[in-house]
Every structure is written in structure tokens, then in C-alpha cells.
Amino acid sequence: MRQILLLNGPNLNLLGQRQPEIYGHETLADVVAACTRVAAEAGLSLVAHQSNREYELIDRVHQARGQMSGIVINPGAFTHTSVALLDALNAFEAPVIEVHVSNIHKRESFRHHSYVSLRAEGVIAGCGVQGYELAVQRLARLIG
Ligand SMILES: O=C1C[C@@](O)(C(=O)O)C[C@@H](O)[C@@H]1O
């Protein structure tokens, strides 16, 4: 069975606890369960990983090379800062979908720019945690 990677960056381990007025009440475990179900419906298995460390996210992208059929990534604040994560994703050969729980374009101006968007096939922002499920559906469609 083909595998996809769900990668979450810094502070997303606190989903459901931090700033619920922005990020909602659902937890990362809820997100992983929902995405696993959506992936399975599309005949894909899902591997999920979260890290607060930039190098770990980069290492996971490297490990995905030649192994994973696609990546759904919410890079958290590294979205706006990490050329290194962009470079890693540029070395990954299959589709990438970027997700943001909040609408980053409606927030502070420093959140408006995404390095990862230079690589992503698609970007979903402001759909709450449902955005993750939409991203998995889109990835499944792209993978065919
Ligand atoms: O940590 C996050 C979460 C986020 O990626 C989102 O999902 O809306 C948006 C980022 O600006 C922020 O740093």
C-alpha cells in the first residue's frame, strides 16, 4: 500500500490547548485519526510525525525521499522562516500540500509569506483542522 507523510511543525502538538479561538478545540491526535481514515478511504496508509525541531522535520522529509507518495505539511512558524525546509522539500520528488489551520493571510503581516508555498502543489489555509482532511483528499487525487 502506498504511504503518505503527515508532518506537523512547532507548537502543533498543542493543538486543542493553545489559542483555541484561533486553532480550535481538536487535538493533533484527532487530526491524525481523521487523516488516517481519509487516507485509508483513498487506499493510502498514513505516517504522522510532529516535531518542534527544524532539523527533525528536514530529516523526515529526507527519509520520505523514494519512500512516500506525497507529503501533507503544516510547518507552523517555520513556514515563514525556513529556507532549509523549503530546500528539503525541493529535494522530495512527489506532491506536497501545505496546510494552515488559521487563515494566515488574515493575520499579522509576517505570516503572509510562506517559503513552503514556493514548493507546494496546493495550499489550504483557514479551514480549521478540516484543512488537513482536505489536503489528504487532494494529495490522494494528485497521486491518482
Ligand atoms: O504555528 C502556526 C500555525 C499555522 O501554521 C496554522 O496552522 O495556522 C500558522 C503559523 O503562522 C503559526 O506559526
The ligand as a Tripos MOL2 file, in Angstrom:
@<TRIPOS>MOLECULE
LIG
   13    13     1     0     0
SMALL
NO_CHARGES

@<TRIPOS>ATOM
      1 O1          2.0930   27.6310   14.3320 O.2       1 LIG1
      2 C1          1.4240   28.1890   13.4700 C.2       1 LIG1
      3 C2          0.2570   27.5220   12.9220 C.3       1 LIG1
      4 C3         -0.0810   27.8620   11.4750 C.3       1 LIG1
      5 O2          0.7550   27.1150   10.6080 O.3       1 LIG1
      6 C4         -1.5320   27.4100   11.2410 C.2       1 LIG1
      7 O3         -1.7500   26.2020   11.1970 O.co2     1 LIG1
      8 O4         -2.4370   28.2320   11.1290 O.co2     1 LIG1
      9 C5          0.1090   29.3450   11.1820 C.3       1 LIG1
     10 C6          1.5120   29.8030   11.5650 C.3       1 LIG1
     11 O5          1.6620   31.1880   11.2890 O.3       1 LIG1
     12 C7          1.7430   29.5740   13.0500 C.3       1 LIG1
     13 O6          3.0660   29.9420   13.3890 O.3       1 LIG1
@<TRIPOS>BOND
     1     1     2 2
     2     2     3 1
     3     2    12 1
     4     3     4 1
     5     4     5 1
     6     4     6 1
     7     4     9 1
     8     6     7 2
     9     6     8 1
    10     9    10 1
    11    10    11 1
    12    10    12 1
    13    12    13 1
@<TRIPOS>SUBSTRUCTURE
     1 LIG1         1 GROUP 0 **** ****
